[in-house]
C-alpha cells in the first residue's frame, strides 16, 4: 500500500470518527433507531483494513426529524468509556497495521531489534491494554442492560464484541514475511534439542512455509546473566511472532528464589490456557481403549503464583490465588473449545469441599458460565475422585477444566493411560500468543544424548501449530506419517 493510500485511509478514519462521535454524544445510538450496526462495522473495516474499503458499503445515515428520548445514563459511565477506549483502540490498530505492512523483510536475528520493531512492539503493547479495557466495557454494558432493560446493551455490546474480534484477528496474528510464517523455536533443556531437530527435518521435508527464529534459552544454568538475557529475548521473540514451538525448560528444585522460566513466560505473555490432548494412538498397547479426552488447565495463577515465604524458621506460607475473572476466562475457553471441536461434555475439577473459598469460587464461576452453553453437558468432580476415575474409567471424560496444580497432576495421569509423556501433544493459548509444546512437561535430562527420546509429542504439537495456522494439508500429512510409523 502506498503512502498516498495510507493518507487517504487515515483521513477517512478521521471523518468516520467525527461521525461516530456525534452519534455517541447525542446518545441516540443506544435506542438503535438512527444507526445500523452494519454501518459501524463498515467504519471499522475501512479503518482496520483500508484495502477492503472499496468492498464496504458507503456510509449513509438517515437522521430523523426528531431524536427519541435519550436512554438513561449508565451509572458506570460506559458512554464516556466508549469515547475514551474505542477510538484510541481503532487508531492504535491502524498504526500497528501500518507498521506491520511496512516490514517488507523478515526480522533480523535474535538480539538485533531495529527501531521500527521497537515502535511496533510499543504500539502492540498499548493496543493490547486498550483492547482489554474495551472488553471490560463490553461486559459492563451487557450487565447494565440486564439490570436496566432499556434496549441499549444488547446491540451496542454485540457490536463492540464484534469490533473487538476484528481488532484481534487483524493485529494479534502470526507474523508472515515472503509467504512464510516466522515461528519462535525454543528447543528447551534435556532432550529438547534432539526432538526439535526432528521437527525441523520433517517440516523441511514437507516444504512447510515456516521459518524458525531459534532462541536457545535454558533453565539449567539459570543463575547466569546470559541465561536471563536469552529468556528476555525469547519473550520478545514470542511477543513479536505471536507463535512458538517450545521444548521444556528445566526448573531446579533446590534453588531457592528461582522462578520457573516456563511459568514466568506464561505469566508475562498471559498465555492462560494449557491444552493437553490425551488420546490412544494405534500401535501403543495400553490398559484402556477409546480414550479421547482433553485437559484444559488455567496457566497463570493458582499454586503457581510464586507467592511463598518463610514467616518464621520452620514455617512456610504458600499462597494460592484464584480470581473470578481468570476463572471465568478459562471456563469460557473450555466451553468454546468443546463447541469448536464437537465435544459433548465439560467437567470442572476442583477441591471445593476443603478449599471452600478458592476452589469454591472456581467451581461456582464454572457453573455460572455453563448457563451460557445449554447444548453441552456439564458436571464437576473433586480432584482426588477425578484421579481415581481417570485411572479406572477414563472414557467418561471429554473436556476437563481445572486450576493450575490439578492440571499438572491429571495431565501426567492421562499420559500414563495412553503410553507415556513422549506421545502427548499440547499447546498454551493466550489472547496474543500461542505456544505449542509437549502436553506433559518432562525435560528428560536422564536420557539426554542417548538416542532414546521419543519425538512424537513435539512432532504432533508441531502438527497442532500448523492447524492453528490453517495449514491443514501439511498437518494431516505429518500426523498421518507419525501414526503410520507407530502402527
Buried (B, 14 or more C-beta within 10 A) or exposed (E): EEEEEBEBBBEBBEEBBEBBBEBBEEBBBBBBEBBBBEBBBBBBBBBBBBEEBEEBEEBEEEEEEEEEEEBEEBEEEBBEBBBBBBBBBBBBBBBBBBBBEEBEEBBEEBEEBEEEBEEBBEBBEBBBEBBBBBBEBBBBBBBBBEEBEEBBBBBBBBBBBBBBEBBBEBBBBBBBEEEEBBBBBBBBBBBBBBBBEBBBEBBEEBEBBBBBBBBBBBBBEBEEEEBEEBBBBBBBBBBBBBBBBBBBBBBEEEEEEBEBBBBBBBBBBBBBBBBBBBBBBEEEEEEBEEBBBBBBBBBBBBBBBBEEEEEEEEEEEEEBBBBEEBBBBBBBBBBEBBBEEEBEBBBBBBBBEEBEEBBBBBBBBBEEBBEEBEEBEBEBBBBBEBBEBBBEEBEEBBBBBBBBBBBBBBBBBBBBBBBBBBBBBBBBBBBBBBBBBBBBBBBBEEBBEEEEBBBBBBBBBBBBBBBBBEBEEBBEBBBEBBBEEBE
